[in-house]
Amino acid sequence: MSSLKDQVVIITGASSGIGEETAKELSSKGAKLVLAARREDRLKEIANQVNQSGGQAIFKSTDVTSYEEMEELASFAQEEFGQIDAIVNNAGLMPLSYLNKQKVKEWDQMIDVNIKGVLYGISAVLPHMRERKKGHIINISSVAGHVVFPGSAVYSGTKFAVRAITDGLRMEESADSKIRATIISPGAVSTELTSTITDEDIKGGVEELYEQAITPDSIARTIRYALEEPAEIAINEIVVRPTSQTM
């Protein structure tokens, strides 16, 4: 039997891509899911699929850039399932652009979703996990959180930040609170992430890179692996990219 049986896991960005596949993967191992995203219709559809397959999933429309809504999400999970064992902070945006295009609104969106959304997710579950002296926080970074390329300056900045925040969390909490922290850094994955790119000078190169993209279920299996390890083992960071992706 999987160690995920009856574990309560919150997943943000659960309405498509990595979040949706993670929901299906964890449900297959017996986890109880709390699905969060802004698209309530998609959340309802995915939760219904999970429940009809014999799993347990509830959902709540949530904007990760709202501290209050993330707090409400954590409270909802506790009210419905009595505990929170893990959170997967997966919601993210990637509107790549050259800095000279001055796409300030897109910069702000990335900072709000990719950095603040992760921080708010951590904050929402941390008191409960500290009280229980157990829990697992998985934050989705990116290969772009390890390397910078033209057009990725702001996006890479947000994903470097996710890695820094997660490692700081590990150092602060692992010894005393026994809370595990994991960074997952995907390479090119076939999701909706590239649909937010509005800089026409970037699109062509990104589309070429994503011709080799792997499917999101590969990241879902990686998340499941990190969660299934025994409590005394912390998987701190994993990079997952297509075999043919060199950067």
PAVOBA-185687 format. One record per residue: y, z, x of N, C-alpha, C, O in turn; residue in one letter. Coordinates in steps of 0.02 Angstrom, whole numbers, plus 50000, padded with zeros to 5 digits. Each point is the difference from the previous one (the first is absolute). Example, Ala and Ser with C-alpha at 12.3 -4.5 7.8 and 13.67 -1.06 7.14 Angstrom:
REM PAVOBA-185687
497165039050660500595000049955500605000050045499995003350052a500544993149930500595000350042500555003749961500555000850025s
END
This chain:
REM PAVOBA-185687
499405000050042500605000049958500625000050044500035003650049m500464992449933500624999650038500395006549995500005003449948s500344998450107500425006050000500624999049955500375004849988s499744989149988500564998749956499855001849927500464999949958l498935001750027499815001849932500455005549973500035005550028k500324993149916500455004749966500635001850039500365004649980d499774992050075500625001150036500574996449963499914994449977q500665008950016500574997249964500474996650049500275003150046v499824990449944500404996050046500564996449963499884996449951v500735004650072500584996349974500084993750042499955000350061i500174994149907500124993750035500654997049975500064998649940i500435000550104500614996649980499934992550015499584998050040t500844998049929499934992850008499334997749975499704995450029g500065007649917499314999049977499924994149952499454998749976a501094997650011499974994849949499744993450026499904995349961s500005004050104499744993750028499795001150073500095005550028s499624989350001499874999950072499595005850027499485001849972g500765001250082499645005450032499915005949953499465003149999i501054998549962499955005749955499474999049947499615004549986g500374989549985499504998549948499305000250029499545002949970e500364994150088499334999950031499795006950022499415001749998e501075002450024499845006950020499775004049939499535004050004t500804994849940499795003449938499274998449984499605004449984a500224989350019499324997849985499505002950050499465002249981k500734997650083499555002550052499875007549994499435002350004e501115001549987499925007349996499655002149936499625004849999l500524991549947499675001549937499254999150006499615003849971s500184991050066499294998750008499645005650037499395000649997s501005003650037499715005850036500115006549962499855005450026k500404994249913500055005949958500655003650000500065005449971g500454991850062500665003350002500334999649932499904995349962a500515009750022500415000049940500694997550021500315002650046k499944992349920500594996550023500615001349957499965000549939l500614999950095500655000349967500394994050027500214999950057v499874995049901500294993750021500754999949984500215001949945l500194995850104500725000049991500304993550025499804997450052a500674999949911500394994150018500524999249945500025003949953a500404991150053500514998949949499734995949941500255000749944r499244995050068499754995649948499475003549958499415000050017r500815002949929499555004149959499444995849969499435002549993e500714991349989499494995849970499424998750048499425000149980d500744998850084499474998950050499635006550013499394999950008r500955005749995499665006450010499515001349944499445002250012l500774996549927499565001149942499384995650005499455002349986k500654991550034499444995350006499505002350053499404999949989e500865002250069499565002250054499655006549982499405000750013i500965003949957499695006349979499444998749949499485003250002a500644992349952499494998249950499384997250034499445001649981n500664994150068499434997150037499605005450034499385000049998q500975004750034499665005550034499615004249950499415001650012v500915000249933499685004449951499414996649966499495003249986n500574990350001499454996349969499404999250046499444998849978q500705001950087499474999550050499685006750015499585000650044s500625004549919499715006650009500405004750044499795005650013g500794992150011500435004250041500505003949959499984999949938g500475003650097500525003849966500674998250031500115000950060q500344996649899500664998250025500525001249946499904998349941a500655004650079500585000749957500584996750036499954998450059i500605000549906500554996450033500675002649974500055002949946f500464996050096500685001949981500484995150032500004999250061k500414997649899500524995650026500475004150044500295005049977s499794993050086500375004050048500384995550048499754995050025t500885006949986500414996750051499995004650061500285005549998d499424992350056499935004350059500665001650033500045004650040v500494991649944500665001550028500355005649964500565002050019t499135000649929500285005749963499625006450018499415000649987s500945004050043499705006450019499735003549937499465002950001y500934996949945499805003449939499364997049971499565003649977e500394989750023499404996849972499385001350043499455000649973e500645000050092499425001650042499785007249989499405001550002m501075003049988499825006949984499645000349932499515003649993e500734992549960499674999749934499294997250006499555002149964e500364993050080499334997150011499525005350026499435000449976l500785003550072499575005250027499845005249947499435002449995a501064999449965499895004949946499514997249948499565003649976s500514990050009499554996649953499285000250025499535001449962f500374997350103499335000250029499705007049994499415000749983a500985004350031499755006949997499855002149928499515003449987q500924994549967499895001849930499364996849972499645003149962e500244990750058499434996349973499345001650035499485000449968e500565000650098499385000850039499955006850036499475001750027f501075002249972499975006850027500125000650075500085005550025g499954988850010500095000350073500194993150026499964995049964q500265004950099500134993750035499665000650068500185004350040i499344991449972499645000150064500294995150051499955001250060d500344993449915500264995050046500534995849966500014999349938a500434997850102500484995149975499994994150049499985001050060i500044993049912500064993950040500694997149985500114997049948v500355004050099500684997449992499994992650022500104998450058n499794997449893499874992950013500584995449980500054994550026n500375007749929500544995749975500444997650058500185003950044a499974989649956500404997350054500304993249984499744996449957g500805001850078500334993649993500074996850069500065003550050l499944989749953500074996650063500454993849995499774994550016m500855006249963500454994249999500284998550070500575001750015p499034995350026500204998450069500614995550000500074995649957l500375005450092500584995650007500325001250068499925005250030s500444989749993500395000850062500605004549986500304999749946y499875004450102500555004749989500654996549985500425002649962l499684991450067500644996649988500074997449929500544997649981n498925002849979500054998149930500325005649958500204999049943k499835007050087500345005749969499755001549929500405001049954q498954999150038499715001549934499965007549990499465003049999k501134999949994500075007350000499625003249941499705005350009v500324991649933499645002849942499255000350014499665004849980k500084990150054499295000050018499845005450052499485003149998e500994997950048499905005450049499965006749964499565004150013w500914996949940500015006349963499365001049960499735005649997d500024989049972499385000549962499425002150044499605004249981q500354992750078499455001750045500045007250023499505003550002m501104998750015500085007050021499815004849943499675005050012i500554993349928499865004449943499255000349984499735005449989d499944988850008499294999949982499565002050059499575004349993v500534992550064499535000850056500075006650036499515002650027n501105000349975500095006450035500085005749950499615004750000i500894994849957500115005549952499405000849953499825005649983k499884988949997499425000549956499435003950031499665003949967g500234995150098499495003750037500195007450005499595004449988v501044996850029500235007050006499955003749933499795005749998l500394990949948499975003249935499275001349980499855005049967y499714990450052499295001149986499735006150037499645004049972g500554996550091499795005950040500275006349968499635004949991i501014995149994500325005949972499685002249934499945005949986s499874989249974499725001549934499345003750003499865004249957a499734994350093499335003050003499945005750052499535003949998v500954996550047499925004750056499955007449979499575003550025l500864999049930499935007049981499315001749972499715005250017p500024990449940499345001149970499464999950054499555004249999h500494991150047499494999650053500065005950049499495002550024m501114999649989500095005950045499725006349968499695004150034r500404996549902499745005949964499245000050002499695005350008e500004988949985499274999550001499714999750070499405000850010r501044997950039499804999050070499484994450007499515000650035k500644994049930499584994050005500374994249967500435001049957k499414993150065500304994149971500044994450052499925001250060g500194992949916500024994150044500564995449977500034998049942h500425000450104500564995549985499924993750041500005000250062i499914994249904499934993550033500624995849987500184998849943i500144999150111500614996049995499864993050027499734999250055n500484995849907499884993150021500604997550041500554999249974i499324999650089500514997150044499864992550004499914996749949s500075000550111499894992850009499934998550074500215003950042s499484990449973500034997550069500734999450022500155000850059v500294997749893500724999750016500295006850017500585000450021a499045004849969500205006650024499795001350071500125005450027g499574989650004499795000450070500364994850043500145001250059h500034993149911500344994650035500574997449957499975000249939v500554997350094500574997149966500024992550015499854997950056v500334998149895500074992850010500634997749965500265003649957f500014990650060500624997749969499944999849924499534997049972p500935006249994499985000449928499715006549973500065001449941g499625002550103499675006149976500385006450017499755005549989s500854993850038500355005950028500025005949951499815005650017a500424993149922500075005549952499315002249974499855005949996v499744989249986499335001749976499615003950053499705005249984y500314992450078499665003650053500295006950009499635004950011s501034995749983500325006650005499725004849948499885005950016g500024991749923499735004549948499285001850015499795005749986t499834989750041499295001450013499905004150063499525003950004k500914995350046500005004650057500155007149974499705004850022f500774995649931500185006549971499415003349965499895006050006a499724990049958499415002749965499525003150051499725005349989v500194991350067499555002650052500275006550029499635004850011r501024995450002500315006150028499955005849951499835005650019a500324993049918499975005349949499295002749993499905006149995i499624989450005499305002149990499755004150059499645004949991t500554993150070499775003850058500355006850002499705004950021d500934995249959500345006549996499675004549949499935006050012g499884991249931499645003949949499355002750028499835005949989l499804990050048499375002350030500125005950046499655005049996r500854994550046500125005450048500245006449966499835005550023m500544993949924500265005849965499475003549957500015006149994e499534990149977499575002849948499265000650017499665004249972e500094991850075499274999750008499705006550024499475002049975s500855001550071499705006050029499985005849950499485003349993a501064997949972500045005849956499804998549928499625003749970d500634990750003499874998549930499374995849989499784999149944s499944998350112499394995949997500114993549960499524997149975k501105000850020500164993749965499934994250049500295000250055i499324994849927499904994350043500514994549985500204999249943r500014997250108500494994749993499734993750034499795000350058a500224994249906499734993850027500504994349991500314999249947t499764996850105500404993849997499524994149998499564999450043i500534996349907499634993849997500504994350012500504999549963i499384996350087500464994550016499654993349990499654997750044s500464999249898499694993549988500394994350035500605000450010p499024994450008500314993850021500114995749939500185002549947g499724991050060500104995449944499465001149947499414999150013a500815002849927499545001249944500254996049940500614999849987v498954997049978500204995849943500195004249940499585001649958s501055000250038500285004049945500654996749977500174994550021t500195008949934500644997549976500575001550049500584998349985e499285004750071500525002450046500474994450022500615001250004l499134992950009500434994650025500444997049945500474996350016t499405005349922500394997149945500725002549998500424997049965s499735008450072500675002749999500464996850053500595001650004t499144993850036500404996850053500464994749970499764995349968i500895005550043500494995149974500324995950055500354995249985t499545006650077500294996350056499574993950013499455000550026d500824993749957499624993750007499824998550072499504996650013e500895005950035499864998750071499405004050025499734998650052d500085006549910499435004350018499364997749966499465000550028i500614997149911499414998849957499464995850033499415001649997k500794992850035499504995550029499555003350049499394999249997g500905004650050499605003450051499555005349971499435000950023g500815002649926499605005249968499414996849962499445002450004v500704992249961499464996649964499464997550047499405000249984e500804997650075499514997850050499585005850024499394999450007e500945006350007499635006050021499505002249946499445001950016l500784997849921499595002649946499444995249978499615001649955y500344992650077499434995649987499355003250025499464998349976e500605006450071499415003450027499915007049968499585003950023q500804997649925500005006749971499315002249976499614996049974a500255010350036499395003049973500135002649929500585000649980i498895000849984500085002349931500145007549997499785003750045t500574998749903500205007049997499425004949996500085005950015p499334991949964499435004649997499805002550069499705005350006d500484990950047499855002350067500415006250018499765004450035s500854995949940500425005950011499765005749956500015005850021i499774992649919499745005149955499395003550031499945006149995a499624990150037499425003050032500215004450059499685005150014r500854992950020500255004150056500285006649975499875005350029t500494994449916500265006249969499435004549979500015006050011i499494991049958499425003949978499655003450059499805005849996r500134990550059499695002850060500385006150025499695005150015y500974994449989500405005750024499935006049954499955005750023a500044993049911499955005549952499315003350001499955006049987l499534990150027499325002749995499805004250061499505003749997e500874995950057499815004150058500045007449983500435002049960e499145002150070500015007249985500685003250016500384997450040p499765008149927500665003250005500205001950071500595000350016a498915000850027500165002050069500154993950045500155000850059e499814993249912500144993950039500614996549970500024998749940i500474999950103500604996549978500024993050031500014999350061a500004995649897500104993250023500764998949999500294999149947i500025001150111500735000150002500334993149992500534999549970n499164995350058500314993449994499494994450008499575000350044e500504994749913499564994250002500434993749991500414999649955i499494995550089500314993449993499464995149977499474999650031v500674996849915499524995249973500354993249992500474999449961v499304995750076500324993449996499474994649999499425001350019r500754992649960499524994450007499794999150072500405000950046p498974997549964499754998950069500434995150037500115000750060t500134994149906500384994750032500745001650008500374996050030s499865009749943500715001850007500115003250068499725005350014q500694991750027500095002450069500595004750008500045003550050t500414996749902500585004550006499965005749950500445004349998m
END
